[in-house]
């Protein structure tokens, strides 16, 4: 990533140096996940759609600890794999919106809240900014080569309310809490980097 682009990483020291942690990342471009994996201070294990595990890319993704998920069903194997990452004290990366979109945390699914409540791991918000600003001239589907992409880490926090409950109401409440914190972090990251929201 550093060879192809000019990533600027801000606040990476906020990621706990050990123990389980969940990175909640906005997702506007296919490059966002690889960009984070290539620049994060600790190895990151993402839940990645099964369609990406084709050809030679499949064995590579498995070898670096990525978790294959079938989005068409309730994939219990993927859920167990993600929880095992956290149980082993690793870093789980999640795109809370479920798939690529505007990258504004506007429509969070409950998966992030589930993993946070079930594992007790702190959540660190990450804003990836600049990956969709311009198209590259050589590869239209990627940002320009040597283009700047900002990765801004926020403060770690607990998604739960401290009660330890894992009920549907607790899950819904945690999802609302997460959306508020992630949206606020994205706004702060835009101010910090001078990146303005698309209109």
N, C-alpha and C positions, 0 to 999 in steps of 0.2 A: 504493500500500500504506500509506503514512504517512497518507493522507487517510481511509482506511477503517478501519484498525486502529491499534494502538499497538505496532509492532514494536520490540523492544529488541535491538540488535545488539551482541554482545560478542566481542572478539578479532578484529575484521575486519582489524586491522593485521598479523595473521599471514599474510594472503594476500600472496604476493610481488607487488610493485608492477609488475613486468614479467616477460615470459617465460611459457612454457607452465606451466599448473597445472591439476590436476584437483580439483574439489570433490566429495567423496563425501558425499552428503546422505541422511539417513534420510527415510522417506516414509510418513506415516500419513494424510495428507489431500491432496486435490487442490490445495489452496491453497499447499502447501509450495514447489513449484517457482516459481510466480509471486511468492510472498513473498520467496524468495531472489533472484530476478532483479531485483525492485524495490528491494532494499536492499543488494545486494552492492557492494563497493568497485570492482569491475571488471565490464564486460559479461560475462554468462555465456551459453554456448551449451549447451543441454540436448539430449540424445537424447529426442525426444518421439514417442509412438506415433502412427502414421499416422492413426488415428481422430480425433485432435484437429485435423487439417488439413482441416476441412470448412467450407464456407461462407466468410464474410468472415474468420474466424479464420485460415484457411490462409495467405492472402497476408500477413497481419500477422505470423504466426510466421516465415514465410520472410524477411520484411523485417528482422526483428531477429536473424536468424542462427541460428534454431533448426534442429536436424537431425531430419528426418523418418525414422522407423524402422518397418519392418514386422516386428512381433514374431513373426509366424507362420513366418518363414523366416530363414535366415542372410543378413541384409541387408548385402551387401558395399558397396553404395552408401553406406549409413549409416555403416558402419565407416570407409570412406575419408573421408567428410565429417568425422567426429569426429577422425580422425587429422590431417586438414588443419587443423582448428582449432588443435590443439596445435603442429603444424609451423609455423603462422603466429604462434606466440607467444601464443595466446589462452587463454581459460579454458573448460574443458569441465566441465559439471555432469553428474553421474551419480547415479542412485538405484541403489546396488549390489545391492539386493534384487530389482531388475527390475520391480517393480510395487508399488502401494500395499499396505501390510500393517500390521503392528503398529508399524512404525517403530523397531525395536529392533536392526537389523543382524543378526538371528538366522540368516538364510539367504542368505548372499552368493552371487551367481553369479560366474562367472569373468571377466565382461566388464570389470570395474574393473581386475583384475590384468592382463588382456591390454593394455588401453590404457596402464596405468602402465609395464609392462615394455617394450612396443613403443616408446613415446615417450620414456621416461626422465623424464617430467614428475613433479614432486613431487605428493603427494596431501595435501590439506588436508581433514580431517574437519569436517563441519558438522552440528550437532544442531539441528533445528527442534522446539521444544517449545511446547505450548499450543494447537496448531491443532485438536486433537480434544477438548479439555477440556470445552467446552460448545458447544451449538448456538445459533446466532443466532435471535432471535425473528422478524426480518423475512425472512431467507433461511435456512431450516433447514439447508441444505447447507453453510453457511459458519460460521466462528466469529462470535461476537457482534461487531457493529460497535463500534469503539473498544476491542475486547478485546485483551489483551496476548498477543503471540506472541514467544517468545525465539528468537534465532538465535545460536548459540554456535560460534565457529570455534576449531579446535584447531591444534596445531603441525604445520607441514608436515613430511612425511617421505617417504623413498623406499620403495616397495613391494618392490623387489628386494633380494637379499642382497649386491649389489655385484659379483657374478660376470659380469653381463651376459647370462646364459643366458636363453633364451626357450623352453625345453623344456616338455613337459607337467608334469614334476616341478617345474620352477621356477615354473610358473603355479599349480600346486596349493599349493606352499609360500607363494607370495606371497598367495594368497587367504586362507590361514590367518593369515598375518601381518597382513593388512589387517583381517580380522574381529576379531582381538585388539585392535588399535589403535583401531578404530572403536567397539567395544563399551566399551572403557575410556574413550574420550572422551565417549560418551553418559552413562556413569555420572558422570563428573566434571561434565558440563554440568548434570545433574539436581541434583547437590549445590550447584553454584554458583548456580543459579537458584531453588532451593527447590522444584523440580518433582519430585514423587514419582512413581515408576513405578506404572502401573495394576496393580491386583490383581484 
